[in-house]
């Protein structure tokens, strides 16, 4: 038998030398052809618009869905540039990704494109490009996602807008603000500046509380309409009209992109105030409201959204504090003072522990003999950043945050210890009393009586050598715990003085019922004596009457702010007991006071 193969002829007889195909090969060839036909049928019948694109980006074949999408026949799309059909070359990143798929360097690419339908309407399409298996071609598919996009847009609108006023909400406002801050003076048509009116309705809570939230919501919607009218009336920029947004509650903001300067934003704030001052008629309910507005305008360069909003919030607070129903422009100096105040507040308590405070003393001199009778202790803060600070820079802060209790206790102990030391160093002369300022909060937030008793016992200072000064407004009308504390201190032997007398209530009838031992006349009375050539008789009459009244009540009188010998002479003539002021000495260190003890300050 030879080695040649045999095949089968048409009659089924074996034919020498002819190879007979295997049954499995014939089956595979038949199946491949059938599958190809199925694929082509599915491709042509598919509702998804598709095209096969070659390596050069030209359409090899397109299905009916794609042809319908572009208002053409499938044959009309052959040899067309696929990128032109679906706008893939309009931006560099998309074009690069598409080319990478064509070259086989990327497995898949997807993007969204806005296309024009043959009937003239716009549609949104999701374009996908992926390699065809076992081929050098790629499959381009185009899915109409207009309905999905429209639903997404509706959901986004609901998410980004306030349901009550239909204005953009806080989220959309900050998106737009971030975009505005990305511009610069180098952008075409941009001024490189941004402005903001941040406003809050005055007394809106009262409307909700008295008339209900339904009326309150209608009022907010009416306010929103007027704000929009003001913004539209201010003109348009390259980015459109000013953005009016509701940030929450009764807070609104008007963002001025590409502002032309402070004047523009200030004028807008004025127009808003005028518009809101007109009464609102809400279904027969006539309401009047006002607003406080913080105005900020600055260059975009170097400005952050957080910084801009902080400045706006601060300025709005100023407008409220200044009396409401007004607009206030951001002031860097005022803000610096506020920032300094915050910095002092945050470091005040630990500063006491770090020993950053010191006391200086200003003498209280007998007007009759010029002898130093006592001293007032004045605290100074040797701040590591701001230098030496006088009490008016930080005492108010200490009273607000409660650290006055800790600081006041330190001042009291230090002053008593120093007074006792002077007494020991100068045994042959009458000892000086020391006068210490006390805030009402020290009485409320601590046991002042116990503190004083403990410190006097610790330092060995006699109670009558300690004088506590409280302002007239703090003492007059005192009742309950403050009055009980003052009475207990007086019973202990401690002297009580009213500081700045004549600037507050001046309730002379009430004065007799207080455990007070001394009055310190406010400097405004003494300054009236400065014009020695033309004295004002009224000033002298008032001071003389106060001195006589005090003496009849058993009180001594100290005149503050004595700066000239003429003032001292006139105060002496009307019976004032002691004087305090620059005529005698400024506040000085303890060792300087030692040199004044037992020495008369009178000339000659």
Backbone torsions as a table, in degrees:
resi	resn	phi	psi	omega
1	UNK	NA	128.1	-176.2
2	UNK	-75.2	168.4	-178.7
3	UNK	-87.9	5.4	179.5
4	UNK	-78.4	152.1	179.2
5	UNK	-91.3	161.2	-179.4
6	UNK	-121.0	145.8	174.3
7	UNK	-116.0	-179.1	-178.3
8	UNK	-114.2	127.8	179.6
9	UNK	-79.7	-178.7	-178.2
10	UNK	-59.4	-27.3	-177.4
11	UNK	-88.7	-3.4	-179.3
12	UNK	91.4	0.5	178.8
13	UNK	-84.8	141.6	-178.8
14	UNK	-66.7	136.2	-179.6
15	UNK	-113.8	116.8	-178.0
16	UNK	-61.9	142.5	175.8
17	UNK	80.6	4.4	-179.0
18	UNK	-114.8	122.2	-177.8
19	UNK	-73.3	140.7	-179.9
20	UNK	-101.6	118.1	-179.2
21	UNK	-58.9	144.5	177.0
22	UNK	-71.6	153.3	-179.0
23	UNK	-64.6	-38.6	-178.0
24	UNK	-66.6	-36.7	179.3
25	UNK	-65.6	-43.6	178.5
26	UNK	-61.6	-38.0	-179.3
27	UNK	-66.9	-41.2	179.5
28	UNK	-65.3	-41.7	178.5
29	UNK	-62.2	-41.7	179.7
30	UNK	-66.4	-40.5	-179.2
31	UNK	-68.1	-39.9	179.1
32	UNK	-61.3	-42.5	179.2
33	UNK	-65.0	-39.7	-180.0
34	UNK	-67.5	-42.7	178.9
35	UNK	-62.3	-40.5	179.4
36	UNK	-62.1	-41.7	177.3
37	UNK	-62.5	-40.0	179.3
38	UNK	-64.5	-42.6	179.5
39	UNK	-61.8	-44.3	-179.9
40	UNK	-64.5	-39.4	179.1
41	UNK	-64.5	-42.9	179.5
42	UNK	-65.5	-41.0	179.7
43	UNK	-59.2	-45.8	-176.6
44	UNK	-73.7	-31.1	-176.2
45	UNK	-90.3	-10.2	-175.2
46	UNK	-62.9	142.8	174.9
47	UNK	-76.5	-21.2	177.7
48	UNK	-77.1	126.9	-179.7
49	UNK	-70.8	125.2	-175.7
50	UNK	-140.8	156.9	175.1
51	UNK	-151.8	145.0	171.8
52	UNK	-93.8	129.3	-174.3
53	UNK	-121.3	135.7	-179.5
54	UNK	-84.4	-178.6	-175.9
55	UNK	-62.1	-25.1	179.4
56	UNK	-85.1	1.6	178.4
57	UNK	83.5	15.5	-179.8
58	UNK	-98.7	146.9	-178.9
59	UNK	-73.4	123.6	177.5
60	UNK	-88.6	-44.0	177.5
61	UNK	-153.0	150.2	-179.9
62	UNK	-136.9	147.6	179.5
63	UNK	-90.8	173.1	-175.1
64	UNK	-64.8	-34.0	-178.5
65	UNK	-63.0	-39.9	179.4
66	UNK	-69.0	-40.0	179.1
67	UNK	-62.5	-42.2	178.8
68	UNK	-62.5	-38.7	-179.5
69	UNK	-57.6	-35.9	-177.3
70	UNK	-104.3	9.4	176.3
71	UNK	65.4	42.5	-177.7
72	UNK	-141.5	179.0	172.6
73	UNK	-95.6	151.5	180.0
74	UNK	-53.0	-38.5	-178.1
75	UNK	-66.1	-27.2	-179.2
76	UNK	-70.5	-16.9	-177.1
77	UNK	-91.6	-12.2	-178.9
78	UNK	-62.1	140.9	179.6
79	UNK	66.9	8.0	174.4
80	UNK	-79.6	152.2	177.6
81	UNK	-77.9	117.2	-174.6
82	UNK	-61.8	-37.9	-178.3
83	UNK	-62.1	-32.4	179.0
84	UNK	-72.3	-34.6	-178.1
85	UNK	-62.6	-40.9	-174.4
86	UNK	-116.0	19.9	170.1
87	UNK	57.8	51.7	-179.4
88	UNK	-89.3	-10.2	-176.9
89	UNK	-99.9	10.4	-174.6
90	UNK	-76.8	-22.0	175.1
91	UNK	-136.9	150.1	-170.5
92	UNK	-63.1	-42.0	-175.9
93	UNK	-65.3	-44.4	179.1
94	UNK	-63.5	-44.0	-179.0
95	UNK	-62.5	-41.6	179.9
96	UNK	-64.3	-44.3	-179.6
97	UNK	-63.3	-41.1	179.2
98	UNK	-62.7	-44.8	179.7
99	UNK	-63.8	-34.3	178.6
100	UNK	-64.3	-37.1	177.1
101	UNK	-68.1	-43.5	179.1
102	UNK	-58.2	-35.9	-177.1
103	UNK	-86.1	0.5	179.1
104	UNK	78.7	14.6	-178.8
105	UNK	-95.9	-4.3	180.0
106	UNK	-143.1	139.5	-172.3
107	UNK	-80.5	-30.7	-175.4
108	UNK	-158.8	152.7	178.3
109	UNK	-146.8	138.0	-179.8
110	UNK	-141.0	141.2	178.0
111	UNK	-152.5	168.6	178.3
112	UNK	-114.4	134.4	-178.0
113	UNK	-133.4	146.8	176.1
114	UNK	-98.3	113.8	-175.6
115	UNK	-113.8	164.9	179.6
116	UNK	-105.8	124.1	179.4
117	UNK	-77.7	152.0	179.6
118	UNK	-57.0	-27.7	-179.7
119	UNK	-81.3	3.5	175.4
120	UNK	100.7	-17.2	-179.0
121	UNK	-81.3	155.7	177.7
122	UNK	-88.3	147.1	176.1
123	UNK	-136.2	151.9	177.1
124	UNK	-100.4	131.0	-176.7
125	UNK	-126.7	142.0	172.9
126	UNK	-100.2	115.3	-175.9
127	UNK	-100.7	128.0	178.9
128	UNK	-123.3	134.5	177.7
129	UNK	-126.2	124.9	-178.7
130	UNK	-145.2	149.5	-179.7
131	UNK	-64.7	147.1	172.3
132	UNK	-86.3	127.2	-178.5
133	UNK	-57.0	142.1	177.8
134	UNK	55.6	35.4	-179.8
135	UNK	-151.5	159.8	176.3
136	UNK	-95.1	3.2	178.6
137	UNK	-91.3	170.2	175.7
138	UNK	-126.9	156.6	178.1
139	UNK	-104.5	123.5	177.2
140	UNK	-105.9	125.6	177.9
141	UNK	-123.3	144.8	-177.3
142	UNK	-128.3	114.2	-179.9
143	UNK	-107.4	129.2	177.8
144	UNK	-75.4	113.0	-179.1
145	UNK	-114.5	24.4	-176.8
146	UNK	-59.5	-44.3	-179.8
147	UNK	-62.9	-43.7	179.5
148	UNK	-64.2	-40.4	179.8
149	UNK	-65.7	-40.4	179.6
150	UNK	-65.4	-40.5	177.0
151	UNK	-63.0	-42.2	178.3
152	UNK	-62.4	-40.2	179.9
153	UNK	-65.3	-39.3	178.1
154	UNK	-65.5	-43.4	178.8
155	UNK	-63.5	-40.1	179.0
156	UNK	-65.6	-39.1	178.9
157	UNK	-62.2	-42.6	178.0
158	UNK	-64.3	-37.6	-178.5
159	UNK	-71.2	-31.4	-173.0
160	UNK	-101.1	3.3	-178.0
161	UNK	-127.8	148.9	-179.2
162	UNK	-78.7	132.4	-175.5
163	UNK	-70.2	-29.3	-176.0
164	UNK	-79.7	-49.3	-174.2
165	UNK	-99.9	-13.7	-175.6
166	UNK	63.7	15.8	174.5
167	UNK	-84.1	160.8	169.7
168	UNK	-54.8	143.2	-178.9
169	UNK	-95.3	-171.3	-175.4
170	UNK	-59.6	-39.9	-177.8
171	UNK	-63.5	-48.9	-179.9
172	UNK	-66.4	-36.5	178.6
173	UNK	-58.5	-46.2	-178.1
174	UNK	-72.1	-28.4	173.2
175	UNK	-63.4	-47.6	-178.6
176	UNK	-66.7	-37.8	178.9
177	UNK	-63.4	-43.7	179.2
178	UNK	-61.2	-39.8	177.7
179	UNK	-65.0	-41.6	-179.8
180	UNK	-63.1	-36.1	-177.7
181	UNK	-77.8	-9.3	176.8
182	UNK	-85.2	-13.8	179.8
183	UNK	-76.9	169.1	178.9
184	UNK	-149.0	170.7	179.7
185	UNK	-65.1	-15.6	-178.7
186	UNK	-86.1	-13.5	175.7
187	UNK	-70.2	142.7	-176.7
188	UNK	-63.0	124.4	178.2
189	UNK	83.1	-0.8	-177.4
190	UNK	-91.9	143.0	175.2
191	UNK	-88.5	-13.3	-178.7
192	UNK	72.1	21.3	-179.1
193	UNK	-131.3	160.5	179.3
194	UNK	-143.8	145.4	178.9
195	UNK	-129.8	156.9	-178.2
196	UNK	-147.6	130.2	169.2
197	UNK	-109.1	115.2	-177.8
198	UNK	-111.8	114.5	-171.7
199	UNK	-127.6	154.9	-178.7
200	UNK	-137.8	132.8	-179.7
201	UNK	-72.8	135.9	179.4
202	UNK	-82.7	125.5	175.0
203	UNK	72.7	21.8	-178.6
204	UNK	-66.0	-32.5	-179.5
205	UNK	-58.5	-35.8	179.3
206	UNK	-63.6	-34.5	177.8
207	UNK	-64.5	-47.1	178.5
208	UNK	-61.6	-42.2	-175.1
209	UNK	-70.7	-34.7	-175.2
210	UNK	-94.9	-36.4	-175.5
211	UNK	-107.6	-11.2	178.2
212	UNK	98.3	158.8	-176.7
213	UNK	-68.6	-26.5	179.8
214	UNK	-64.0	-46.0	176.5
215	UNK	-66.5	-38.0	178.5
216	UNK	-60.3	-40.9	179.1
217	UNK	-66.6	-39.0	178.3
218	UNK	-65.8	-36.0	177.4
219	UNK	-65.1	-42.7	178.8
220	UNK	-61.2	-41.4	179.3
221	UNK	-64.4	-39.2	179.2
222	UNK	-67.8	-39.6	176.3
223	UNK	-61.6	-42.1	-179.9
224	UNK	-59.9	-40.4	179.7
225	UNK	-64.8	-40.7	-179.8
226	UNK	-69.6	-36.8	177.4
227	UNK	-64.0	-40.7	179.3
228	UNK	-64.0	-40.3	178.0
229	UNK	-63.3	-40.5	178.4
230	UNK	-64.3	-42.5	-179.1
231	UNK	-66.3	-42.1	179.6
232	UNK	-66.7	-33.7	-179.3
233	UNK	-73.3	-13.0	-179.0
234	UNK	-85.2	-4.8	176.7
235	UNK	103.4	176.6	-175.7
236	UNK	-123.0	153.8	176.8
237	UNK	-117.9	-174.8	-179.4
238	UNK	-62.4	-24.2	-179.6
239	UNK	-95.6	9.3	179.9
240	UNK	100.8	-159.3	-179.0
241	UNK	-77.4	168.5	176.6
242	UNK	-64.3	144.1	179.7
243	UNK	-86.0	121.9	174.1
244	UNK	-105.2	125.6	-175.8
245	UNK	-134.9	150.1	170.6
246	UNK	-100.1	119.4	-175.7
247	UNK	-90.3	-8.1	-180.0
248	UNK	135.7	146.1	179.6
249	UNK	57.7	-126.1	177.6
250	UNK	-109.8	29.2	179.0
251	UNK	-102.8	132.0	179.2
252	UNK	-129.3	161.1	177.2
253	UNK	-141.3	143.5	172.9
254	UNK	-120.6	115.3	-178.9
255	UNK	-94.3	123.0	180.0
256	UNK	-107.1	98.7	177.2
257	UNK	-80.2	146.9	179.8
258	UNK	54.9	44.6	179.8
259	UNK	-64.7	153.6	-178.4
260	UNK	-95.7	0.4	178.3
261	UNK	143.2	177.8	-177.8
262	UNK	-59.9	-38.4	-176.7
263	UNK	-58.9	-40.3	-178.7
264	UNK	-62.1	-47.5	-177.1
265	UNK	-70.5	-36.3	177.2
266	UNK	-65.2	-40.9	177.5
267	UNK	-62.9	-38.8	177.5
268	UNK	-63.3	-42.2	178.9
269	UNK	-62.5	-40.8	178.8
270	UNK	-62.6	-43.4	-178.8
271	UNK	-65.3	-34.7	177.0
272	UNK	-64.9	-44.3	179.0
273	UNK	-60.1	-44.2	-179.7
274	UNK	-63.3	-43.3	-177.9
275	UNK	-64.4	-41.0	-177.1
276	UNK	-76.6	-18.8	179.1
277	UNK	-73.8	-17.5	176.8
278	UNK	-73.5	135.2	-177.2
279	UNK	-59.0	152.0	176.6
280	UNK	-104.7	132.9	177.1
281	UNK	-107.7	104.7	-176.1
282	UNK	-112.3	94.6	179.9
283	UNK	52.2	47.7	178.6
284	UNK	86.5	-9.1	178.0
285	UNK	-93.2	115.7	-176.5
286	UNK	-95.9	120.4	-176.6
287	UNK	-127.1	146.7	175.0
288	UNK	-124.6	134.1	178.0
289	UNK	-134.1	166.2	172.5
290	UNK	-134.1	173.8	-179.0
291	UNK	-140.9	151.7	170.5
292	UNK	-108.8	136.0	-172.5
293	UNK	-129.5	130.1	170.6
294	UNK	-99.4	128.5	-175.5
295	UNK	-114.7	127.3	177.5
296	UNK	-131.4	134.3	177.2
297	UNK	-143.8	129.9	-177.1
298	UNK	-161.9	173.4	177.5
299	UNK	-72.7	150.4	177.9
300	UNK	-68.0	-38.6	-178.2
301	UNK	-60.2	126.4	178.1
302	UNK	82.1	1.7	-179.1
303	UNK	-102.3	134.8	175.3
304	UNK	-112.1	159.1	178.5
305	UNK	-61.0	-40.6	179.8
306	UNK	-64.0	-45.8	-180.0
307	UNK	-63.5	-41.2	-179.9
308	UNK	-64.6	-43.6	-178.6
309	UNK	-69.8	-35.0	176.0
310	UNK	-63.6	-42.4	178.1
311	UNK	-64.4	-41.6	179.5
312	UNK	-65.0	-42.3	-180.0
313	UNK	-64.4	-42.4	178.0
314	UNK	-62.0	-43.7	-177.6
315	UNK	-68.7	-35.8	174.9
316	UNK	-62.5	-40.4	177.1
317	UNK	-61.6	-40.5	177.8
318	UNK	-61.3	-43.6	-179.9
319	UNK	-60.8	-39.8	177.3
320	UNK	-65.7	-46.8	-177.1
321	UNK	-66.5	-28.8	-178.0
322	UNK	-81.4	-1.3	175.7
323	UNK	129.0	-0.5	179.1
324	UNK	66.1	175.7	179.6
325	UNK	51.7	44.1	-179.0
326	UNK	-156.4	166.8	172.5
327	UNK	-113.2	146.9	-179.1
328	UNK	-132.1	133.6	-179.5
329	UNK	-88.9	140.6	179.6
330	UNK	-59.8	131.1	-177.8
331	UNK	-119.1	111.9	-178.6
332	UNK	-57.8	-38.0	-179.3
333	UNK	-66.6	-44.9	178.7
334	UNK	-63.5	-37.8	178.7
335	UNK	-68.2	-38.0	177.9
336	UNK	-62.1	-39.2	177.8
337	UNK	-63.8	-40.5	178.8
338	UNK	-64.9	-42.4	179.4
339	UNK	-64.0	-39.9	176.9
340	UNK	-62.4	-42.0	179.3
341	UNK	-60.8	-43.6	177.9
342	UNK	-63.5	-40.9	179.7
343	UNK	-63.5	-41.1	178.5
344	UNK	-65.6	-41.2	-178.5
345	UNK	-62.2	-40.1	-176.6
346	UNK	-73.9	-19.4	-176.7
347	UNK	-112.4	1.8	-173.2
348	UNK	-67.1	-48.3	-177.4
349	UNK	-60.6	-52.4	178.8
350	UNK	-65.0	-22.1	179.5
351	UNK	-64.4	-33.9	177.3
352	UNK	-63.6	-43.7	-179.5
353	UNK	-68.5	-31.4	-179.8
354	UNK	-81.8	-4.2	178.0
355	UNK	73.3	35.8	-178.3
356	UNK	-85.7	-3.8	-177.9
357	UNK	-100.9	151.6	177.6
358	UNK	-144.2	158.8	178.7
359	UNK	-111.5	138.0	168.0
360	UNK	-117.2	161.2	-173.0
361	UNK	-131.2	135.3	176.4
362	UNK	-113.3	127.5	-174.8
363	UNK	-70.7	147.3	170.6
364	UNK	-109.1	114.5	-168.2
365	UNK	-106.7	135.9	175.0
366	UNK	-66.1	123.9	-177.2
367	UNK	-68.8	-25.9	-177.5
368	UNK	-76.7	-41.2	-174.7
369	UNK	-119.3	-5.9	178.7
370	UNK	74.8	9.5	-179.6
371	UNK	-84.7	142.6	177.5
372	UNK	-72.9	118.6	-178.4
373	UNK	-95.5	-33.9	-177.7
374	UNK	-162.0	-176.6	178.5
375	UNK	-140.4	151.5	171.1
376	UNK	-102.9	128.1	178.9
377	UNK	-82.4	126.0	-179.8
378	UNK	-122.4	122.6	-174.1
379	UNK	-84.4	143.8	175.4
380	UNK	-126.3	143.9	177.8
381	UNK	-109.4	113.9	176.1
382	UNK	-86.1	80.7	-173.8
383	UNK	-76.0	133.9	-177.6
384	UNK	-65.0	-22.4	-177.9
385	UNK	-104.4	-40.7	-172.2
386	UNK	-103.0	1.1	179.1
387	UNK	80.9	-159.4	-178.1
388	UNK	-77.5	124.1	-177.4
389	UNK	-112.0	135.1	176.8
390	UNK	-77.9	163.6	-176.7
391	UNK	-56.7	-33.9	-177.8
392	UNK	-65.5	-12.1	178.8
393	UNK	-85.1	-20.9	-173.3
394	UNK	-138.9	-15.7	-178.2
395	UNK	-63.3	-41.1	177.8
396	UNK	-60.1	-39.8	177.8
397	UNK	-64.6	-43.3	-179.5
398	UNK	-62.5	-36.2	178.3
399	UNK	-69.1	-36.1	-178.7
400	UNK	-68.9	-45.0	-174.4
401	UNK	-93.7	0.3	175.9
402	UNK	88.5	-6.0	-179.4
403	UNK	-71.9	-6.6	177.3
404	UNK	-61.9	-27.0	-179.9
405	UNK	-66.0	-49.6	179.6
406	UNK	-65.9	-45.4	-179.9
407	UNK	-65.3	-43.7	-179.1
408	UNK	-62.1	-37.3	178.4
409	UNK	-65.2	-39.1	178.6
410	UNK	-65.9	-44.2	179.7
411	UNK	-60.9	-44.9	-178.1
412	UNK	-61.7	-46.3	-179.1
413	UNK	-65.5	-44.3	-178.5
414	UNK	-64.5	-43.0	-178.6
415	UNK	-66.5	-42.5	179.4
416	UNK	-65.6	-39.7	179.1
417	UNK	-64.1	-39.6	179.5
418	UNK	-68.9	-40.7	178.7
419	UNK	-62.2	-39.8	178.0
420	UNK	-66.0	-36.5	179.7
421	UNK	-66.4	-42.2	176.8
422	UNK	-60.5	-40.4	-180.0
423	UNK	-61.1	-40.5	-179.7
424	UNK	-72.9	-32.8	-178.8
425	UNK	-78.3	-20.4	-178.5
426	UNK	-130.2	71.1	-175.0
427	UNK	-71.0	-18.3	-173.9
428	UNK	-89.6	-0.1	-178.1
429	UNK	-124.6	158.3	177.9
430	UNK	-57.2	133.8	-177.5
431	UNK	-67.9	150.6	176.3
432	UNK	-80.2	144.0	168.5
433	UNK	-91.9	155.1	178.9
434	UNK	-117.6	131.9	-177.9
435	UNK	-106.9	127.7	-176.1
436	UNK	-123.7	131.0	177.7
437	UNK	-74.0	138.6	-179.2
438	UNK	-128.8	132.9	175.8
439	UNK	-90.8	149.1	-179.6
440	UNK	-59.0	-32.6	-178.9
441	UNK	-63.7	-27.1	175.5
442	UNK	-64.2	-31.0	178.4
443	UNK	-74.8	-40.9	-177.4
444	UNK	-75.6	-41.4	-171.0
445	UNK	-93.9	-1.4	178.5
446	UNK	-149.4	168.6	176.5
447	UNK	-91.2	85.1	-175.1
448	UNK	-61.2	-38.5	-179.0
449	UNK	-61.2	-45.0	179.7
450	UNK	-66.8	-39.2	179.0
451	UNK	-61.6	-45.9	-178.8
452	UNK	-63.6	-45.4	-179.9
453	UNK	-60.4	-41.7	-179.4
454	UNK	-65.6	-43.7	-177.4
455	UNK	-69.1	-40.1	178.0
456	UNK	-63.4	-39.9	178.5
457	UNK	-68.2	-37.4	-178.0
458	UNK	-69.3	-40.3	-175.5
459	UNK	-91.5	-18.6	-178.8
460	UNK	80.1	14.7	180.0
461	UNK	-82.1	134.9	177.8
462	UNK	-67.2	141.5	-176.7
463	UNK	-56.2	-36.9	-176.6
464	UNK	-71.1	-10.6	176.9
465	UNK	-90.9	5.2	175.5
466	UNK	-114.2	126.5	175.2
467	UNK	-118.9	129.5	178.1
468	UNK	-105.1	127.3	-178.6
469	UNK	-103.0	129.9	172.7
470	UNK	-126.3	146.9	-179.4
471	UNK	-70.3	156.1	-178.7
472	UNK	-59.5	-42.3	-178.6
473	UNK	-64.8	-27.4	179.5
474	UNK	-79.2	-34.7	-175.0
475	UNK	-84.3	-46.0	-176.3
476	UNK	-64.7	127.5	-178.9
477	UNK	87.0	3.5	178.7
478	UNK	-62.1	139.6	177.9
479	UNK	-148.3	169.5	176.8
480	UNK	64.4	-133.1	-173.8
481	UNK	-59.5	-45.6	-180.0
482	UNK	-58.0	-44.7	-178.7
483	UNK	-66.4	-38.6	178.6
484	UNK	-64.1	-39.9	179.7
485	UNK	-65.9	-43.4	178.8
486	UNK	-61.8	-41.2	179.8
487	UNK	-65.7	-40.4	179.6
488	UNK	-65.6	-38.7	178.2
489	UNK	-67.0	-41.5	178.3
490	UNK	-63.9	-41.1	178.0
491	UNK	-63.4	-28.7	178.9
492	UNK	-72.7	-20.3	-178.5
493	UNK	109.9	-2.6	178.7
494	UNK	-73.5	139.8	179.2
495	UNK	-83.4	139.8	178.4
496	UNK	-116.6	126.9	-180.0
497	UNK	-121.6	145.1	174.0
498	UNK	-98.6	118.7	-177.3
499	UNK	-87.5	153.0	176.9
500	UNK	54.4	39.0	-176.9
501	UNK	-64.2	138.4	179.5
502	UNK	104.3	-6.5	-178.1
503	UNK	-103.5	-12.0	-176.0
504	UNK	-109.7	-125.2	-174.8
505	UNK	-70.7	-35.2	-175.9
506	UNK	53.0	42.7	179.7
507	UNK	-84.1	89.2	-173.5
508	UNK	-67.3	-32.2	179.6
509	UNK	-66.2	-39.2	-179.0
510	UNK	-70.8	-25.5	-175.9
511	UNK	-58.3	-35.5	-176.8
512	UNK	-69.1	-17.8	-177.5
513	UNK	-96.0	-1.2	-179.8
514	UNK	-95.8	146.7	178.0
515	UNK	-79.3	59.4	-174.9
516	UNK	-102.5	142.5	179.5
517	UNK	-114.4	-13.9	-176.5
518	UNK	-151.8	151.4	172.8
519	UNK	-118.8	139.5	173.1
520	UNK	-114.8	109.1	-177.6
521	UNK	-67.3	133.9	179.7
522	UNK	-61.2	146.7	-177.2
523	UNK	-60.4	-21.3	-179.8
524	UNK	-62.8	-30.6	177.5
525	UNK	-69.5	-43.2	-176.2
526	UNK	-70.2	-35.5	-179.5
527	UNK	-63.3	-22.7	176.8
528	UNK	-68.8	-11.5	179.1
529	UNK	-93.3	1.8	-170.9
530	UNK	-69.1	-36.1	-179.1
531	UNK	-80.6	86.6	-174.7
532	UNK	-70.9	-24.5	179.9
533	UNK	-73.9	-33.5	-179.2
534	UNK	-130.8	72.9	-177.9
535	UNK	-66.2	148.8	177.8
536	UNK	-94.8	111.0	-177.1
537	UNK	-58.6	-31.4	-177.6
538	UNK	-64.0	-42.7	179.6
539	UNK	-58.9	-46.8	-177.8
540	UNK	-65.7	-37.6	-180.0
541	UNK	-64.6	-42.9	-179.5
542	UNK	-64.8	-48.2	-178.7
543	UNK	-63.4	-41.8	179.6
544	UNK	-61.7	-39.9	179.6
545	UNK	-65.6	-41.1	179.3
546	UNK	-65.3	-41.9	-179.9
547	UNK	-63.2	-46.0	180.0
548	UNK	-62.9	-40.3	178.1
549	UNK	-63.4	-45.7	-179.5
550	UNK	-61.2	-43.7	-179.5
551	UNK	-63.6	-38.0	179.1
552	UNK	-67.2	-25.6	176.4
553	UNK	-89.1	3.2	178.7
554	UNK	80.6	23.7	-177.4
555	UNK	-107.2	148.5	171.1
556	UNK	-91.8	158.6	-176.4
557	UNK	-127.0	128.8	174.5
558	UNK	-113.1	131.7	176.5
559	UNK	-97.3	125.7	179.6
560	UNK	-90.6	162.3	174.0
561	UNK	61.0	40.8	175.5
562	UNK	-81.5	116.8	-173.9
563	UNK	-118.0	-18.3	-178.0
564	UNK	-129.6	157.9	178.3
565	UNK	-67.7	-30.3	176.3
566	UNK	-62.1	-44.1	176.7
567	UNK	-60.5	-45.5	-178.8
568	UNK	-61.0	-40.7	-178.7
569	UNK	-64.5	-44.5	-178.8
570	UNK	-68.3	-38.1	177.3
571	UNK	-65.9	-36.5	178.5
572	UNK	-65.0	-39.2	-175.6
573	UNK	-69.0	-26.0	-179.4
574	UNK	-96.5	5.1	170.9
575	UNK	97.1	9.7	178.7
576	UNK	-64.2	139.6	-172.2
577	UNK	-80.0	-54.9	-176.4
578	UNK	-132.3	158.2	177.9
579	UNK	-127.1	152.1	-179.8
580	UNK	-140.0	129.1	179.9
581	UNK	164.6	-177.9	-174.1
582	UNK	-70.0	-16.1	175.0
583	UNK	-58.1	-35.2	-177.1
584	UNK	-97.4	-48.0	179.0
585	UNK	-179.0	148.2	166.8
586	UNK	-75.7	176.9	173.4
587	UNK	-68.6	130.6	-174.1
588	UNK	-133.3	172.7	179.2
589	UNK	-69.0	159.4	-176.6
590	UNK	-56.1	-38.4	-176.8
591	UNK	-66.5	-27.6	177.8
592	UNK	-70.4	-33.4	178.7
593	UNK	-66.1	-36.7	-179.6
594	UNK	-56.5	-34.1	-179.1
595	UNK	-74.0	-16.0	-178.3
596	UNK	-92.5	-15.3	-175.4
597	UNK	-67.7	128.8	178.0
598	UNK	79.5	6.9	-178.4
599	UNK	-117.8	131.3	-179.7
600	UNK	-77.2	140.6	178.1
601	UNK	-92.1	-0.9	-180.0
602	UNK	-75.4	145.2	179.7
603	UNK	-66.7	148.2	176.6
604	UNK	80.0	NA	NA
